[in-house]
Amino acid sequence: MKQEIINELQNSTTPLSTVDLTMKLNITSHYQQQELIADLEQLKNSEIILENKEQQFYMLKNNNLFIGKIQITKKGFGFVKLLNSDEEYYVNVKNINNALNNDEVLCKLIKINHEEDEAVVLKIIKRDTNLLVGTVIVDRDTKVKTLLIQNAKLQQYEVNILNPDKALENNIIVAKIENFEQNIFNVTVTKILGNINDPGVDILAVIYEIGIKAQFDIETLIATEKVPLTVSTAEKIGRIDLTKELLVTIDGKDAKDFDDAIAVTKLVNGNYRLIVAIADVSHYVTESSPIDKEAFTRGTSVYLADRVIPMLPTQLSNGICSLNEQVERLCMVCDMEIDSDGLTVKHKIYQAFMKSVRRMNYDEVNDGYNNKNPNFIKTHPQIWEMLLQAKALHQILWKFKQDAGVIDFEINEAKTVVNVNGEVTDIILRTRDTAEKLIESFMIRANEVVAKTVFDMKLPFIYRVHDHPRAKKMHQMITILKLMGIKLNPKIINISSKDLQLLLNSLKQLPTFQVLSTLLLRSMEKAQYSNKSIGHFGLASDYYTHFTSPIRRYPDLIVHRLLRQYLIKKEINSKIIEKYQSFTNWAAEQSSNMELKALECERAVNQMKKAEYMMQFIGHKFEGIISSVTGFGLFVELPNTIEGLIKIADMKDDYYIFNEKAMVLFGERKRKQYGLGQKVSIIVKSANKVARTIDFILEENGQQNKNSDKNNNNRQSSKMHKANNFKFKKNLKLKNKIKKSKNEKKNGEKKWKRSNKKD
């Protein structure tokens, strides 16, 4: 709302009161009013707006002011992106004005030339970085302690530790930023995470660096202790009894919380009944309770190589809220009848209680589907019969989504395997077989049905949305494909998911499919949460939400509450509508932001662990494929998804020029080209766990470098030989000269003696 406030004050000829702004901004709810007051206070404290004696707000006139978030590169310059917009502007190093990465800043635009604008940071509204994480190092000469900052974007700054007695060498610490000026952080040590060599400390450091809460608040833990461990008789009142249904959970082998169970029955009329039962977390996590407030702050669970940082305390997520085998649990249910064409002909959403018949895992179900006869087929024949019906329904739903235009990028994903000491033992590809796809298709259908149900009621809700790709990005992608020699003629304007699905299908037989699929994925918009339904482009869904994972995602928890409010309690009035209209908007933004933060943390840990893994292979040769081409080098991806950079400085066989349009590096003299999808042999040059980087060199360059070194040695030997010959000849000449001189001297002396005798 800050940008809207600034716009109104800039356009107004007179100061505006809070009431004036409320009217101009069409504020109708209590939540919006609270947001307005908070933003006004923040803008006033930042001295961006001024307040007169009549408690009216105004601004000194200054055109082209805007608020945005700044991203600062390692080289010091940045880009500021407008809030609630995709517009962004370059910020020169001299115009950063002490802003740090991800800060919310007030900027103004300045003209660089007739076509370009740049941004200048005027004020820092809100700091994103309040803590530093890093390793304590000691200067050997001065004995002064400082911090090697872990965040690569902040490593250009100096650190002054104000309480050095708490900073032990080689410890990774968390430090609070007291102030930042003249490129120096003044900090105080607040937490010691451990020695750099302690197991698991490396990942813990990333968690604190990104700003993920590692521990729960005391109030949350106290409230958790009061939650019952079992379902009482009173809690079953008003709920449908599903304990006789053949409900099973199907998850990965390592899963500890189970929030979805399924049961499939083929009906007499040829249709299928699909029950998707979801843990009723909202029954235990009540609105505005300490547990709820912390869950809102966290937004999501975070899944890392050696641990999970849960959204809810494990007593809940692994206990009463988990659909554990053979125990009664409360659930929210989407109960559907689906015909042979894949259409949902009937559905009900209701509260129930259930008992999971068996905790299944993907591997054993896939073994059954792949005719490997797992033991459960003999011990649980009814479950196996149900799973065969489930497979038949899955195939119907899969065809339905294929016909609708669902996009499956089929991109390889890696799993990092670590031992008890947190050391990486392997990087393997995740498998995605029938069982995984089956659960996914059932969850997608339940999410669609729930979203459509509430949308038709025209009530406030939280949706999972995915917008159409932008024409500009698609045009760039199509241009690259054409320059790679791929013949196609897809439409760019108003492209549908079906169009993209057909494009992907046409590329599947190419050896470069993984690279091209990744490029297409990067051309897509990011999925996010919203209280406005615009559909889900990637899933080819007109209405979509997240209903199926309330243990690990806060939006799902909200969806359950709203379903209870609208469908079970049936309490719907203007006050309720006003309350949830504002809250769903606020919660959608918070959940989207926390999802991005969780992804950032997961990505950072994966990069770190991949670099750690490759440290043992320095000097080894691998085959890979060029996954990206830039002005500074080539990114090469190995079959296990590990990616490394071949710096252009290490391509010494020629002078290479970057063709951005074709995504190609080509040699100026030898005309050799390196482009997307090209197979190459590489040698691992280096791997840096702290910097999270892996560097490769081309095998041929490596050989040329060796030959170059050999030639250099030969040339050096030749030069030395020539120099020695020169010295030898020079010395010989000098010796001859001296000898000649001595002879001349002797001859002269003889002549002088003979002359004297004559006299």
C-alpha positions in Angstrom: 0.0 0.0 0.0 3.0 2.3 0.4 3.3 3.0 -3.3 -0.4 3.9 -3.5 0.0 6.3 -0.6 2.9 8.0 -2.3 1.0 8.3 -5.6 -2.0 9.9 -3.9 0.1 12.4 -1.9 2.2 13.3 -5.0 -1.0 13.9 -7.1 -2.8 15.9 -4.4 -2.5 19.7 -4.2 -3.4 19.7 -0.5 -2.3 17.6 2.5 -4.5 14.5 3.1 -5.7 13.0 6.3 -6.0 9.3 7.2 -9.8 9.6 6.4 -9.0 11.2 3.0 -6.6 8.4 2.1 -9.1 5.8 3.3 -11.6 7.1 0.8 -9.2 7.6 -2.0 -7.7 4.1 -1.7 -11.2 2.6 -1.4 -10.4 0.9 2.0 -13.4 -1.0 3.3 -12.0 -3.5 5.8 -10.5 -3.3 9.3 -7.4 -5.2 8.1 -6.8 -2.7 5.2 -7.2 0.2 7.6 -4.6 -1.3 9.9 -2.2 -1.7 7.0 -2.8 1.9 6.0 -2.0 3.2 9.5 1.1 1.0 9.7 2.4 2.1 6.3 1.8 5.8 7.1 3.8 5.4 10.3 6.7 3.7 8.5 6.8 6.3 5.7 6.7 9.1 8.3 9.5 7.5 10.3 11.6 7.2 7.2 10.9 10.9 6.5 9.5 10.1 3.1 6.2 11.8 4.0 5.6 14.7 6.4 2.8 15.4 8.9 1.4 18.8 9.8 -0.2 20.0 13.0 -3.7 19.0 11.7 -2.4 15.4 11.4 -2.5 15.6 7.6 0.2 14.0 5.4 2.0 15.6 2.5 5.2 15.2 0.4 7.7 17.6 -1.0 7.1 17.5 -4.7 9.4 15.2 -6.5 8.4 13.4 -9.7 9.2 9.8 -10.6 9.3 8.5 -7.0 8.6 4.8 -6.4 9.2 2.1 -3.8 10.8 -1.2 -4.7 13.0 -4.0 -3.6 16.7 -3.8 -4.6 18.8 -6.8 -5.7 22.5 -6.0 -5.4 25.1 -8.0 -7.4 28.5 -9.2 -6.1 30.1 -6.3 -8.1 28.1 -3.7 -6.1 25.6 -2.4 -8.7 21.9 -3.4 -8.4 18.5 -3.6 -9.9 15.4 -2.3 -8.1 12.0 -3.9 -8.8 8.8 -2.0 -8.2 6.5 -3.4 -5.6 3.6 -5.3 -7.1 5.1 -4.9 -10.6 7.6 -6.6 -12.9 9.2 -3.3 -13.8 12.8 -2.9 -12.7 15.6 -0.4 -13.1 19.4 -0.5 -13.0 21.1 1.2 -10.0 24.7 2.4 -10.4 27.2 1.6 -7.6 27.4 5.3 -6.7 23.6 5.5 -6.4 23.1 2.5 -4.0 23.2 4.9 -0.9 24.1 2.2 1.7 21.2 -0.1 0.6 21.7 -3.8 1.1 20.4 -6.8 -0.9 16.6 -7.2 -0.7 16.0 -3.9 1.2 12.8 -2.0 0.5 13.8 1.4 -0.8 12.5 4.7 -2.0 13.9 5.6 -5.4 13.7 8.2 -8.1 14.3 7.9 -11.8 17.0 9.8 -13.7 17.4 10.1 -17.4 20.6 8.6 -18.8 19.7 9.2 -22.4 16.6 9.5 -24.5 15.8 5.8 -24.1 17.2 4.7 -20.8 16.3 5.5 -17.1 18.2 4.6 -14.1 17.1 4.5 -10.4 18.8 6.4 -7.5 18.2 5.1 -4.0 16.9 8.0 -1.8 15.9 6.3 1.4 15.9 2.8 2.9 12.4 2.1 4.1 12.9 -1.4 5.5 16.1 -3.4 6.0 15.9 -7.0 4.9 19.2 -7.9 6.4 19.4 -7.6 10.2 21.8 -10.5 10.9 25.0 -11.7 9.5 26.2 -15.3 9.4 29.9 -16.1 8.9 33.1 -17.7 10.1 35.3 -15.9 12.7 38.8 -15.3 11.3 41.8 -13.7 13.1 44.4 -11.6 11.5 47.8 -13.2 12.2 49.6 -9.8 12.5 47.1 -7.6 14.3 45.2 -10.3 16.1 42.0 -8.5 15.2 38.9 -10.7 14.8 36.6 -10.2 11.9 33.9 -12.1 10.0 34.1 -14.0 6.7 30.5 -13.3 5.7 28.7 -16.4 4.3 26.3 -14.4 2.0 28.2 -13.9 -1.3 26.4 -10.6 -2.0 27.7 -9.1 1.2 31.3 -10.3 1.1 32.6 -7.0 -0.3 31.9 -5.3 3.0 34.1 -5.2 6.1 32.9 -6.3 9.5 33.8 -4.8 12.9 32.9 -7.2 15.8 31.9 -5.1 18.9 32.1 -8.0 21.3 35.2 -9.9 20.1 35.5 -11.9 23.3 32.4 -13.9 22.2 33.9 -14.6 18.8 36.1 -17.7 18.7 38.3 -18.4 15.7 36.8 -20.9 13.1 33.4 -20.7 14.8 30.3 -20.0 12.6 28.4 -17.3 14.4 25.2 -15.2 14.0 25.7 -11.5 14.5 23.2 -8.7 14.9 23.9 -5.7 12.7 24.0 -2.6 15.0 24.6 -0.2 12.1 26.0 -0.1 8.6 27.9 2.9 7.2 30.8 3.5 4.9 30.7 -0.1 3.8 31.4 -1.4 7.3 29.1 -3.6 9.4 29.3 -3.0 13.1 27.9 -6.2 14.7 27.5 -8.0 18.0 27.7 -11.8 18.3 24.4 -13.2 19.4 24.7 -16.9 18.7 27.4 -19.4 18.2 26.3 -22.2 15.7 29.4 -24.3 16.1 32.9 -25.0 14.7 33.1 -25.1 10.9 34.0 -28.8 11.1 31.0 -29.8 13.3 28.5 -32.1 11.5 25.4 -30.2 10.2 26.7 -26.8 11.2 27.1 -25.9 7.5 23.4 -26.4 6.8 22.4 -24.6 10.0 24.4 -21.6 8.9 22.5 -21.5 5.6 19.2 -21.7 7.5 20.2 -18.6 9.6 21.6 -16.8 6.6 18.4 -17.0 4.6 16.3 -16.1 7.7 14.4 -19.4 8.3 13.3 -19.9 11.8 15.2 -22.8 13.2 13.4 -23.1 16.5 9.8 -22.6 17.7 8.8 -19.9 20.1 8.2 -20.9 23.8 4.6 -19.8 23.6 4.1 -22.2 20.6 5.6 -25.1 22.4 3.6 -24.5 25.6 0.4 -24.4 23.5 1.4 -27.6 21.7 1.7 -29.4 25.0 -2.0 -28.7 25.6 -3.1 -30.4 22.3 -4.7 -33.8 23.0 -2.8 -36.9 21.8 -5.8 -38.9 20.8 -9.3 -38.3 19.2 -12.0 -38.1 21.9 -15.6 -39.2 21.5 -16.9 -35.7 21.7 -14.7 -34.6 18.8 -16.4 -37.2 16.5 -19.9 -35.7 17.0 -21.2 -34.2 13.8 -18.6 -36.0 11.6 -19.0 -38.8 9.1 -17.5 -42.2 10.1 -15.0 -43.3 7.5 -13.3 -46.0 9.7 -14.8 -48.8 7.6 -13.4 -47.4 4.3 -10.2 -48.8 2.8 -8.2 -45.7 3.2 -4.4 -45.8 2.9 -1.5 -43.3 2.9 1.1 -43.5 0.1 4.3 -41.5 0.7 8.1 -41.8 0.4 10.0 -44.2 2.6 11.4 -41.4 4.7 8.1 -39.6 5.3 7.2 -39.0 9.0 4.0 -36.9 8.6 1.0 -38.2 6.6 -1.6 -35.6 5.7 -3.4 -37.4 2.8 -5.1 -40.7 2.5 -7.0 -42.2 -0.5 -9.6 -44.8 -1.3 -11.0 -45.8 -4.7 -14.0 -47.9 -5.5 -15.5 -48.8 -8.8 -19.3 -48.2 -8.7 -22.0 -50.3 -10.3 -22.7 -47.6 -12.9 -19.0 -47.8 -14.1 -18.0 -44.6 -12.4 -15.4 -44.4 -9.7 -15.7 -43.1 -6.2 -12.5 -41.2 -5.1 -12.1 -40.3 -1.4 -9.3 -37.9 -0.6 -9.1 -37.5 3.2 -6.8 -34.8 4.5 -5.7 -34.4 8.1 -7.9 -31.8 9.9 -5.1 -29.6 11.1 -7.4 -26.6 11.5 -9.3 -28.4 14.3 -6.2 -28.3 16.4 -4.5 -25.1 15.1 -7.2 -22.6 15.9 -7.3 -19.0 14.4 -5.0 -16.5 16.2 -3.6 -19.1 18.6 0.2 -19.0 19.3 0.6 -22.1 17.1 -1.4 -20.4 14.3 0.6 -17.1 14.5 3.9 -18.9 14.2 2.6 -21.1 11.4 1.5 -17.9 9.6 5.0 -16.5 10.1 6.7 -19.6 8.8 4.3 -20.2 5.9 5.7 -23.6 4.9 7.9 -26.5 6.0 11.4 -26.4 4.6 12.9 -29.7 3.2 16.8 -29.8 3.3 19.4 -32.5 2.7 19.6 -33.7 6.3 16.6 -32.3 8.0 13.1 -30.8 7.8 12.2 -27.5 9.4 8.5 -28.0 10.0 5.8 -25.4 9.9 4.2 -27.0 12.9 5.9 -28.6 16.0 6.6 -32.3 15.4 4.2 -33.3 18.3 1.5 -32.1 15.9 2.9 -32.8 12.5 4.0 -36.4 13.3 1.4 -37.0 16.0 -2.3 -36.0 16.3 -2.4 -34.2 12.9 -0.8 -37.1 11.0 -2.9 -39.9 9.5 -0.8 -42.6 11.1 -1.6 -46.3 10.5 -4.4 -48.0 12.5 -5.2 -44.9 14.7 -8.3 -42.7 14.6 -7.8 -39.3 13.2 -10.0 -36.3 12.3 -10.0 -35.3 8.6 -11.5 -33.0 6.0 -12.8 -34.9 3.0 -13.3 -34.3 -0.7 -15.5 -37.2 -1.8 -15.9 -37.4 -5.6 -17.7 -39.5 -8.2 -15.7 -39.5 -11.5 -17.0 -40.9 -14.8 -15.0 -42.8 -17.5 -14.2 -39.6 -19.3 -12.6 -38.1 -16.2 -15.4 -35.7 -15.3 -16.4 -35.1 -11.7 -20.1 -35.8 -11.8 -20.8 -35.5 -8.1 -18.8 -34.4 -5.0 -19.2 -33.7 -1.3 -16.9 -31.9 1.1 -17.3 -32.7 4.7 -15.8 -33.4 8.1 -15.0 -37.0 9.1 -12.9 -39.3 11.3 -11.0 -42.2 9.8 -8.4 -44.9 10.5 -5.7 -45.5 7.9 -5.6 -49.2 7.1 -2.0 -49.2 6.1 1.0 -46.9 5.7 2.2 -47.6 2.1 5.3 -46.3 0.4 5.9 -45.5 -3.2 8.4 -48.2 -3.8 6.2 -51.1 -2.7 3.2 -49.8 -4.7 5.4 -49.3 -7.8 6.8 -52.9 -7.3 3.2 -54.1 -7.4 2.3 -52.1 -10.5 5.6 -53.3 -12.2 4.8 -57.0 -11.5 7.5 -57.5 -8.8 5.0 -59.1 -6.4 5.7 -57.2 -3.1 4.7 -59.0 0.1 1.7 -56.8 0.8 -0.2 -58.3 -2.2 -0.5 -61.6 -0.3 -1.0 -60.1 3.2 -3.4 -57.4 2.1 -5.3 -58.6 -1.0 -8.2 -56.1 -0.6 -5.7 -53.2 -0.5 -4.1 -54.5 -3.7 -7.5 -54.8 -5.4 -8.2 -51.2 -4.4 -4.9 -50.0 -5.7 -5.6 -51.7 -9.1 -8.8 -49.7 -9.3 -6.9 -46.6 -8.2 -4.4 -47.1 -11.1 -7.3 -47.4 -13.6 -8.8 -44.1 -12.3 -5.4 -42.5 -12.4 -5.1 -43.4 -16.1 -8.5 -41.8 -16.8 -7.5 -38.6 -14.9 -4.1 -38.5 -16.6 -5.7 -38.7 -20.1 -8.2 -36.0 -19.1 -5.4 -33.6 -18.0 -3.4 -34.5 -21.1 -6.4 -33.6 -23.3 -6.8 -30.4 -21.3 -3.2 -29.4 -22.0 -1.3 -30.1 -18.7 2.4 -29.3 -19.1 4.8 -31.9 -17.8 8.3 -30.5 -18.1 9.8 -33.9 -17.0 12.9 -32.2 -15.6 15.3 -34.3 -13.7 15.5 -33.6 -10.0 18.3 -34.7 -7.7 18.3 -36.1 -4.2 21.3 -35.4 -1.9 22.3 -38.4 0.1 24.1 -37.6 3.4 25.4 -39.8 6.2 25.0 -39.3 10.0 27.9 -36.8 10.0 26.1 -34.6 7.4 28.6 -35.6 4.7 27.4 -36.1 1.1 27.8 -39.7 0.0 25.9 -39.4 -3.3 23.8 -37.3 -5.6 21.1 -39.4 -7.3 18.1 -38.7 -9.5 14.7 -38.8 -8.0 12.4 -41.4 -9.5 8.8 -40.6 -10.4 6.9 -43.7 -11.3 3.2 -44.6 -11.4 2.5 -44.4 -7.6 3.9 -40.9 -7.4 1.9 -39.8 -10.4 -1.2 -41.5 -9.1 -1.2 -39.6 -5.8 -0.4 -36.3 -7.7 -3.4 -36.8 -10.1 -5.7 -37.5 -7.1 -4.5 -34.4 -5.2 -4.8 -32.2 -8.2 -8.4 -33.3 -8.8 -9.3 -32.7 -5.1 -7.7 -29.2 -5.3 -9.6 -28.3 -8.4 -13.0 -29.5 -7.0 -12.5 -27.5 -3.7 -11.5 -24.4 -5.6 -14.4 -24.5 -8.0 -16.9 -25.2 -5.1 -15.9 -22.0 -3.3 -15.5 -19.9 -6.5 -19.1 -20.7 -7.5 -20.2 -19.4 -4.0 -18.4 -16.0 -4.8 -16.8 -15.9 -1.3 -13.3 -14.9 -0.2 -10.8 -17.7 -0.7 -7.1 -18.3 -1.3 -6.1 -19.8 -4.6 -3.0 -21.3 -6.1 -2.6 -19.3 -9.4 -0.2 -19.6 -12.3 -0.5 -16.9 -15.0 0.0 -17.2 -18.7 3.7 -16.7 -19.9 4.6 -13.2 -21.1 4.7 -12.8 -24.9 8.2 -11.3 -24.7 9.7 -14.3 -22.9 8.0 -16.7 -25.2 9.3 -14.8 -28.2 12.9 -15.0 -26.8 12.4 -18.7 -26.3 11.0 -19.4 -29.8 13.9 -17.4 -31.3 16.5 -19.5 -29.5 14.8 -22.7 -30.6 14.7 -21.5 -34.3 18.4 -20.5 -34.1 19.2 -24.0 -32.8 17.6 -25.4 -36.0 14.4 -26.6 -34.5 11.5 -26.0 -36.9 8.3 -24.9 -35.2 5.6 -22.3 -35.7 3.8 -21.9 -32.3 1.7 -18.8 -31.6 3.2 -16.4 -29.1 0.2 -14.1 -28.4 -2.4 -15.8 -26.1 -0.5 -19.0 -26.1 -2.4 -21.8 -24.3 -1.1 -24.6 -22.1 -2.1 -27.1 -24.9 0.2 -25.2 -27.3 3.1 -25.5 -25.0 2.3 -29.1 -24.2 2.5 -29.9 -28.0 5.7 -27.9 -28.3 7.3 -29.9 -25.5 6.0 -33.2 -27.0 7.7 -32.3 -30.3 11.0 -31.9 -28.5 11.0 -35.1 -26.4 13.0 -37.2 -28.9 15.8 -34.7 -29.0 19.0 -35.4 -27.0 18.8 -31.8 -25.8 15.3 -32.2 -24.4 16.3 -31.7 -20.7 18.0 -28.3 -21.5 15.1 -27.1 -23.7 12.5 -28.2 -21.2 14.4 -26.2 -18.5 14.5 -23.2 -20.7 10.8 -23.4 -21.3 10.2 -23.7 -17.6 12.2 -20.5 -17.0 10.1 -18.7 -19.5 7.0 -19.4 -17.4 5.6 -17.1 -14.7 6.0 -18.2 -11.1 3.0 -19.9 -9.4 1.9 -18.1 -6.3 -1.0 -17.6 -3.9 -3.8 -15.1 -4.5 -7.3 -14.3 -3.3 -8.3 -13.8 -7.0 -8.8 -16.9 -9.2 -7.1 -16.7 -12.5 -6.5 -20.4 -13.0 -3.4 -22.5 -13.1 -1.7 -22.3 -16.6 0.7 -25.2 -16.1 -1.9 -27.6 -14.8 -4.5 -26.5 -17.3 -6.9 -25.8 -14.5 -9.5 -23.1 -14.5 -9.8 -23.1 -10.7 -7.1 -24.3 -8.4 -6.1 -24.2 -4.7 -4.0 -26.0 -2.2 -6.2 -28.1 0.1 -4.2 -31.4 0.5 -1.1 -30.5 2.7 -2.2 -28.4 5.8 0.6 -30.0 7.9 3.3 -28.3 5.7 1.6 -25.3 4.0 -0.2 -22.5 5.6 -2.6 -21.7 2.7 -4.0 -25.3 3.0 -4.8 -24.6 6.6 -6.7 -21.4 5.6 -8.6 -23.3 3.0 -9.7 -25.8 5.6 -10.9 -23.0 7.9 -12.9 -21.4 5.1 -14.5 -24.7 4.1 -15.6 -25.2 7.7 -16.9 -21.6 7.9 -18.8 -21.8 4.5 -19.9 -25.4 4.1 -20.1 -26.9 7.6 -21.0 -24.0 10.0 -22.6 -22.1 7.1 -22.0 -18.8 8.8 -21.8 -16.3 6.0 -22.5 -12.6 6.5 -21.1 -9.3 5.4 -18.8 -9.1 8.5 -17.3 -12.6 7.7 -16.9 -11.7 4.0 -15.1 -8.4 4.8 -12.8 -10.1 7.3 -11.7 -12.9 5.0 -11.5 -10.7 1.9 -8.7 -8.7 3.5 -7.1 -11.6 5.4 -6.8 -13.9 2.3 -5.0 -11.1 0.4 -2.6 -10.6 3.3 -2.1 -14.3 3.9 -1.5 -15.0 0.1 1.3 -12.4 0.0 2.9 -13.8 3.2 2.7 -17.4 2.0 4.1 -16.6 -1.4 7.0 -14.7 0.2 7.8 -17.5 2.6 7.6 -20.1 -0.2 10.2 -18.2 -2.1 12.4 -18.0 1.0 12.1 -21.7 1.6 13.0 -22.4 -2.1 16.0 -20.1 -1.7 17.2 -22.0 1.4 16.7 -25.4 -0.3 18.6 -24.2 -3.4 21.5 -22.8 -1.4 21.9 -26.0 0.6 21.8 -28.1 -2.6 24.4 -25.9 -4.3 26.6 -26.1 -1.2 26.3 -29.9 -0.9 26.9 -30.4 -4.6 30.1 -28.4 -4.4 31.1 -30.4 -1.3 30.5 -33.6 -3.2 32.5 -32.5 -6.3 35.6 -31.6 -4.1 36.6 -35.3 -4.3 36.5 -35.3 -8.1 38.9 -32.4 -8.8 40.9 -33.4 -11.9 38.4 -36.0 -13.0 36.8 -36.2 -16.4 33.0 -36.3 -17.0 30.6 -36.0 -19.9 28.0 -33.3 -19.7 25.7 -31.1 -21.7 25.8 -27.3 -22.1 22.8 -26.0 -20.1 23.4 -22.3 -20.4 25.5 -19.9 -22.4 26.5 -16.5 -21.0 29.0 -13.7 -21.8 31.3 -15.0 -19.1 31.3 -18.7 -20.0 29.4 -21.9 -20.3 27.3 -23.8 -17.7 27.6 -27.6 -18.1 25.2 -30.0 -16.5 26.2 -33.6 -15.6 23.8 -36.5 -15.8 23.2 -36.3 -12.0 22.1 -32.6 -12.4 25.3 -31.1 -10.9 26.1 -27.9 -12.8 29.5 -26.2 -13.2 30.8 -23.1 -14.9 33.5 -23.1 -17.7 34.8 -19.6 -17.4 35.6 -17.9 -20.7 39.0 -17.0 -19.3 39.8 -20.7 -19.2 38.9 -21.2 -22.9 42.4 -20.3 -24.1 42.4 -21.9 -27.5 40.7 -18.9 -29.1 39.0 -15.5 -28.5 35.3 -16.3 -27.9 32.4 -13.9 -28.7 29.0 -14.2 -27.1 25.9 -14.2 -29.4 23.1 -13.5 -26.9 20.4 -14.0 -29.5 21.5 -17.5 -30.5 22.9 -18.3 -27.0 26.2 -19.3 -28.6 29.9 -18.7 -27.9 32.0 -18.8 -31.1 35.7 -18.5 -31.6 36.9 -15.5 -33.6 39.9 -17.3 -35.3 38.9 -21.0 -35.4 35.2 -20.3 -35.7 34.4 -23.1 -33.2 31.0 -22.8 -31.6 29.5 -23.8 -28.2 25.8 -23.8 -27.9 22.9 -25.0 -25.8 22.4 -28.8 -25.6 25.9 -29.5 -27.0 27.7 -32.5 -25.4 31.1 -31.8 -24.0 33.8 -33.5 -22.0 34.9 -31.6 -19.0 37.5 -31.8 -16.2 36.6 -30.6 -12.7 38.9 -27.7 -12.1 37.7 -26.6 -8.6 34.8 -26.8 -6.1 34.2 -24.4 -3.3 31.7 -25.4 -0.6 31.7 -22.0 1.1 31.2 -20.0 -2.2 28.8 -22.8 -3.5 30.6 -22.9 -6.8 31.9 -25.6 -9.1 34.3 -24.8 -12.0 35.0 -27.0 -15.0 37.4 -26.7 -17.9 36.8 -28.3 -21.3 38.9 -31.4 -21.7 40.4 -30.2 -24.9 41.3 -26.9 -23.2 42.8 -28.9 -20.4 44.9 -30.9 -22.8 45.8 -27.7 -24.7 46.8 -26.1 -21.4 49.0 -29.1 -20.7 50.5 -28.9 -24.2 50.8 -25.1 -23.7 52.7 -25.7 -20.5 54.9 -28.3 -22.2 55.6 -25.9 -25.1 56.3 -23.1 -22.7 58.8 -25.4 -20.9 60.3 -26.3 -24.3 60.5 -22.7 -25.3 61.9 -21.8 -21.9 64.6 -24.6 -22.3 65.3 -23.4 -25.8 65.7 -19.8 -24.6 67.9 -21.0 -21.7 70.0 -23.1 -24.1 70.4 -20.1 -26.5 71.2 -17.9 -23.5 73.8 -20.3 -22.3 75.3 -20.6 -25.8 75.4 -16.9 -26.0 77.1 -16.7 -22.6 79.5 -19.5 -23.6 80.5 -17.8 -26.8 80.7 -14.4 -25.1 83.0 -15.9 -22.5 85.0 -17.8 -25.1 85.4 -14.5 -27.1 86.4 -12.7 -23.9 88.9 -15.4 -23.1 90.4 -15.3 -26.6 90.5 -11.5 -26.3 92.3 -11.7 -23.0 94.6 -14.4 -24.4 95.3 -12.2 -27.4 95.9 -9.3 -25.2 98.3 -11.3 -23.1 100.1 -12.5 -26.2 100.2 -9.0 -27.5 101.6 -7.8 -24.2 104.2 -10.6 -24.2 105.2 -9.7 -27.8 105.3 -6.0 -26.9 107.5 -6.7 -24.0 109.8 -8.8 -26.2 110.0 -6.1 -28.8 110.7 -3.5 -26.0 113.5 -5.7 -24.7 115.0 -6.2 -28.1 114.8 -2.4 -28.8 116.6 -1.6 -25.5 119.4 -4.1 -26.4 119.9 -2.4 -29.7 120.3 1.0 -28.0 
